[in-house]
Amino acid sequence: MDLLRDILDKQLVDRDGVKMGKVDGIVAELRLDGPPRVVAIEVGAIVMARRLGTRPRQWVTWLASRLGGDRHSRPHRVPWGAVRHIYVDVQLDAAVSDTAIFDWQDWLRDKIVSKIPGA
């Protein structure tokens, strides 16, 4: 399996079929007694900003922690053990409702969109 080709930027789908976003990062553990082992996948703007360099990562991390608190100051990690199938999408044995991934979307819906007439 080629991790970059087969996992990175693929759609994440939870156990209920809800799209959770794209795989933005892969976390591997380096071991002295064997090859590296994948331990988690990461999702979120902080991981995407990290791909662009130090400054964007620092800015996005600061903004996320300032607006969302400590819970949003780190990327969202999904344990590799929660990955069930890798096809066109990466299917998980986890529910998006158990994560903070949709917190921003829920906040926008409740505070902004709900105030727009006809929305």
C-alpha positions in Angstrom: 0.0 0.0 0.0 1.3 3.5 -0.9 0.1 5.6 2.0 0.3 8.9 0.2 -1.6 7.7 -2.8 -4.1 5.4 -1.1 -4.9 7.4 2.0 -3.9 11.1 1.9 -6.7 13.5 0.7 -9.3 10.7 0.5 -12.8 11.3 1.9 -13.4 10.1 5.4 -16.8 8.5 6.0 -18.0 7.5 9.5 -19.9 4.3 10.4 -23.2 6.0 9.6 -22.2 7.2 6.2 -21.6 10.8 7.2 -18.8 12.5 5.4 -16.2 13.8 7.9 -13.8 15.7 5.6 -10.6 14.6 4.0 -7.5 12.8 5.4 -5.1 15.7 5.8 -2.2 13.8 7.6 -0.9 10.5 8.5 0.8 9.8 11.9 3.4 7.1 12.0 5.4 5.7 14.9 9.1 5.0 14.4 10.3 1.8 16.0 13.8 0.6 16.6 12.8 -3.1 16.3 10.8 -2.9 13.1 9.4 -0.8 10.3 7.4 2.4 11.0 3.8 1.7 12.1 0.8 4.0 11.2 -1.0 4.9 14.4 -3.5 7.6 13.3 -4.9 9.8 10.6 -5.3 13.5 11.1 -8.1 15.9 9.9 -8.4 19.6 10.1 -7.2 23.0 9.1 -4.1 22.9 11.3 -2.8 19.8 9.4 -3.5 21.5 6.1 -1.7 24.6 7.2 1.2 22.6 8.4 1.7 21.4 4.8 2.2 25.0 3.8 4.9 25.8 6.3 5.6 27.1 9.8 3.9 30.5 9.5 0.6 29.2 8.2 0.6 26.4 10.8 1.3 28.9 13.7 -1.4 31.3 12.5 -4.1 28.7 12.0 -3.2 27.0 15.3 -3.4 30.4 17.1 -6.7 31.2 15.5 -8.3 27.8 16.2 -7.3 27.8 19.8 -8.4 31.4 20.3 -11.8 30.8 18.8 -12.4 27.2 19.8 -10.3 26.7 23.0 -7.9 24.0 23.8 -10.0 21.3 22.2 -9.3 22.9 18.8 -5.6 23.7 19.3 -4.5 20.3 18.0 -5.4 18.4 14.9 -8.3 15.9 15.1 -6.8 12.4 15.2 -8.6 9.2 14.3 -6.8 6.0 15.5 -5.7 3.8 12.7 -7.6 0.9 14.4 -10.9 2.8 13.5 -10.2 2.4 9.8 -12.4 -0.3 8.4 -12.1 -0.1 4.6 -10.0 1.8 2.1 -11.7 2.1 -1.2 -12.6 5.3 -3.0 -13.3 6.6 0.5 -11.7 5.8 3.9 -14.5 4.2 5.9 -14.2 4.4 9.7 -15.7 2.5 12.6 -16.3 5.7 14.4 -19.0 8.3 14.6 -18.4 12.0 13.7 -20.7 13.0 16.6 -18.0 11.6 19.0 -15.4 14.1 17.7 -15.1 17.9 17.5 -14.7 17.9 13.7 -18.1 19.5 13.1 -18.0 22.0 15.9 -17.3 25.0 13.6 -20.0 23.9 11.2 -22.5 23.5 14.0 -21.5 26.9 15.4 -21.9 28.6 12.0 -25.3 27.0 11.5 -26.6 28.0 15.0 -25.2 31.5 15.2 -25.1 32.8 11.6 -27.1 30.8 9.1 -30.1 30.4 11.4 -30.4 34.2 11.5 -30.6 34.6 7.7 -34.3 34.9 6.6 -35.3 32.0 4.5 -32.3 29.9 5.3 
